[in-house]
């Protein structure tokens, strides 16, 4: 069965979400829509609609014009087994002492590493993106330097790879939250697959907005690999829920955005310990004063 995509972009999240919502009223109806921030500092958002039959190009053109978006680009995708393709392409990742791998590499784990199994079908958070790798390296560095953490949260956890890594190194229970219920289910499955059931507790929450997260505060360490604006929005809560001298590791930040994030967190009592750039992406480690 062919799959068709219709993609456009426009400024502003609210405008993009409104366009995506209107796309759902099209005939033929899309099987799914998505809204994504374009991570190039432009503050533009991409809107995608996905169809199993050829979409109405005239209706899409009218919708784009009505919402002030660029014209939709419509493509027919070839039939590809994407999971098999990803398995072939994703090689294991070394990040500090961590070795992030899929089941296709499970028989080749080297000695002396902390293995973390993230299946290829769950590619976001496999460690291949520089933001995830940078966070894992920062976690490893803190442990190597002797930092002690007993209360840890992984906010916007995705696959929970960061929370699992922290649970392994500090041998504590980590609370992992995500706003997306699918991500929470994925994270919980990964926790079980890695033998960490009960050591990483997954929950659906926007930021710290969950009773369990409130009760466990203040935190010695918070991990948050999200995006610039959600991180800035979380700065106040970080100031409330992180203990004095507690650490935070932040990523999902373009190198051009890092100074804005550091400035926002400086206003809530955090000082920058270290900044690491990998490609276009930055990982920050900060301490609450």
C-alpha positions in Angstrom: 0.0 0.0 0.0 1.5 3.4 -1.0 2.0 6.1 1.6 1.8 9.8 0.8 3.2 12.7 2.8 2.2 16.3 2.6 4.6 18.7 4.4 4.7 22.4 4.9 6.0 24.9 7.5 5.0 28.1 9.1 5.9 30.3 12.1 4.5 29.6 15.5 3.4 26.5 17.3 -0.2 27.5 17.7 -0.6 28.3 14.0 1.0 24.9 13.1 -1.3 23.0 15.5 -4.4 24.8 14.0 -3.3 23.8 10.5 -2.7 20.2 11.5 -6.2 20.1 13.1 -7.8 21.4 10.0 -6.0 18.8 7.9 -7.9 16.1 9.8 -11.1 17.3 8.1 -9.8 16.6 4.6 -11.2 14.0 2.2 -9.5 11.6 1.8 -8.7 11.8 5.5 -5.1 11.5 6.6 -4.2 8.5 8.7 -2.1 10.8 10.9 -0.8 14.3 11.3 2.2 15.7 13.1 3.6 19.1 14.3 7.4 19.4 14.8 9.6 22.4 15.6 12.3 22.9 13.0 15.5 22.7 15.0 17.5 25.4 13.2 16.7 28.4 15.3 14.2 29.8 12.9 11.2 29.2 15.3 9.3 27.7 12.4 7.2 24.6 12.7 6.7 21.8 10.2 3.2 20.3 9.7 3.0 16.8 8.2 -0.1 14.9 7.0 0.1 11.2 6.1 -2.2 9.4 3.7 -2.8 5.9 2.3 -4.4 7.3 -0.8 -3.5 10.3 -3.0 -4.4 13.5 -1.1 -6.5 16.3 -2.5 -3.8 18.8 -3.7 -6.2 21.6 -4.3 -7.7 21.3 -0.7 -4.2 21.3 0.7 -3.2 24.4 -1.3 -6.2 26.2 0.0 -5.5 25.2 3.6 -1.9 26.3 3.4 -2.9 29.7 2.0 -5.6 30.2 4.6 -3.1 29.5 7.4 -0.2 31.5 6.0 1.9 28.5 5.4 4.2 27.5 2.6 2.6 25.4 -0.1 2.4 21.7 0.9 5.0 19.4 -0.7 3.4 16.1 -1.6 5.4 12.9 -2.0 4.7 9.3 -2.4 7.0 7.2 -0.2 8.4 3.8 -1.4 7.5 0.7 0.6 10.4 0.1 2.9 10.8 -2.0 6.0 12.0 0.9 8.1 12.7 -1.2 11.2 15.0 -3.6 9.2 16.6 -0.6 7.5 17.3 1.1 10.9 18.7 -2.1 12.3 21.2 -2.2 9.5 22.2 1.4 9.8 22.3 1.9 13.6 25.6 0.7 15.0 26.2 0.6 18.8 27.1 3.8 20.4 29.8 4.3 23.1 29.2 7.2 25.4 31.5 7.2 28.3 31.2 3.8 29.9 27.7 3.3 28.3 27.2 1.0 25.3 23.8 1.6 23.7 22.8 -1.2 21.3 19.9 -2.9 19.7 19.0 -6.6 19.8 21.0 -7.1 16.5 24.2 -6.3 18.5 23.4 -8.1 21.7 25.9 -10.8 21.1 28.8 -8.4 20.6 28.8 -6.4 23.9 32.4 -5.6 24.9 33.7 -6.2 28.4 33.8 -3.4 31.0 30.8 -1.4 29.7 27.3 -0.5 31.0 25.1 -1.9 28.2 21.8 -0.3 27.5 19.4 -2.0 25.1 17.2 0.3 23.1 15.5 -1.4 20.2 15.9 0.1 16.7 12.1 0.5 16.3 12.3 3.1 19.0 15.0 5.2 17.3 14.5 8.5 19.3 16.8 8.2 22.2 19.0 5.3 20.9 22.1 7.3 21.7 22.9 8.2 18.1 21.7 11.7 18.3 24.3 14.1 19.7 21.9 15.3 22.4 21.4 11.8 23.9 25.1 11.0 23.5 26.1 14.3 25.1 23.8 13.7 28.1 25.1 10.1 28.6 28.7 11.4 28.5 27.8 14.1 31.1 26.2 11.5 33.4 29.3 9.3 33.1 31.6 12.2 33.8 29.7 13.2 37.0 29.9 9.7 38.3 33.6 9.4 37.4 34.2 12.7 39.3 32.6 11.3 42.4 29.3 13.2 42.3 26.7 11.4 44.5 23.1 11.4 43.6 20.3 9.6 45.5 17.2 11.5 44.1 17.2 11.6 40.3 14.5 12.6 37.8 14.6 12.2 34.0 12.1 14.8 32.6 10.9 14.3 29.0 12.4 10.9 29.2 11.6 9.5 25.7 13.1 6.0 25.7 14.3 6.5 29.3 17.9 5.8 28.2 19.2 8.6 30.4 17.2 7.6 33.5 18.4 4.0 33.0 22.0 5.0 32.7 21.7 7.1 35.9 20.0 4.2 37.7 22.9 1.9 36.7 25.7 4.2 37.8 24.2 5.4 41.1 22.2 2.3 42.0 19.1 4.3 42.9 15.5 4.6 41.8 15.0 7.2 39.1 11.7 8.8 38.3 11.1 9.2 34.6 8.3 11.3 33.1 7.2 12.3 29.6 4.2 14.2 28.3 3.6 11.7 25.6 1.8 8.5 26.7 3.4 6.5 23.9 6.8 7.5 25.1 5.9 6.5 28.6 4.9 3.0 27.4 8.1 2.8 25.4 10.1 3.8 28.3 8.5 1.3 30.6 9.1 -1.5 28.1 12.8 -0.5 27.8 13.1 -0.5 31.6 11.9 -4.1 31.8 14.1 -5.2 28.9 17.1 -3.8 30.6 16.4 -5.5 33.9 15.6 -2.2 35.7 12.0 -2.8 36.6 11.4 -0.9 39.9 14.6 1.0 39.5 13.2 3.4 36.9 9.6 4.4 37.5 7.9 5.8 34.4 4.9 8.2 34.5 3.0 10.6 32.2 3.5 14.2 33.2 4.2 17.6 31.8 7.5 18.5 33.3 7.3 18.0 37.1 3.5 18.0 37.2 2.9 14.8 39.0 2.3 14.0 42.7 5.1 11.4 42.7 7.6 13.9 41.3 6.5 16.5 43.9 6.9 14.1 46.8 10.4 12.9 45.8 11.8 16.4 45.6 14.3 18.0 46.1 16.5 16.3 43.5 20.2 15.9 43.5 20.2 15.4 39.7 17.7 16.2 37.0 18.2 15.1 33.4 16.2 16.9 30.6 16.9 16.3 27.0 14.0 18.2 25.4 14.1 21.5 23.3 15.1 25.1 24.0 11.7 26.6 24.8 10.4 23.8 27.0 13.7 23.9 28.9 13.4 27.6 29.5 9.7 27.1 30.6 11.0 24.6 33.1 13.6 26.9 34.7 11.3 28.0 37.5 10.4 24.5 38.5 14.0 23.4 38.3 14.8 26.1 40.8 12.0 24.8 43.1 12.6 21.1 42.8 16.4 20.8 42.6 18.3 20.7 45.9 21.0 23.3 46.7 24.2 22.1 45.0 22.1 19.8 42.9 23.1 19.3 39.3 21.0 19.4 36.1 22.0 18.1 32.7 20.2 19.8 29.8 20.2 19.2 26.1 18.0 19.3 23.0 19.7 22.7 22.5 21.2 24.1 19.3 24.6 25.7 19.9 23.1 29.0 18.9 20.5 28.6 21.6 22.7 27.6 24.5 23.4 31.1 25.8 19.6 31.8 26.1 19.1 28.7 28.2 22.1 29.5 30.5 20.7 33.0 31.0 17.2 31.7 31.8 18.6 29.3 34.4 20.9 31.9 35.9 17.8 33.8 36.9 16.6 30.8 38.9 19.9 30.3 40.8 21.9 28.0 38.5 25.5 28.5 37.4 27.1 26.8 34.4 29.6 24.1 35.2 30.3 22.9 31.7 29.2 23.2 28.1 29.9 20.6 25.5 29.2 21.0 21.8 28.8 18.1 19.4 28.0 19.2 15.9 25.1 21.6 16.0 24.0 20.5 19.5 25.0 21.5 23.0 24.8 19.7 26.4 24.9 21.9 29.5 25.7 20.9 33.1 24.6 23.4 35.7 24.6 23.6 39.5 22.0 25.2 41.7 23.5 27.6 44.2 
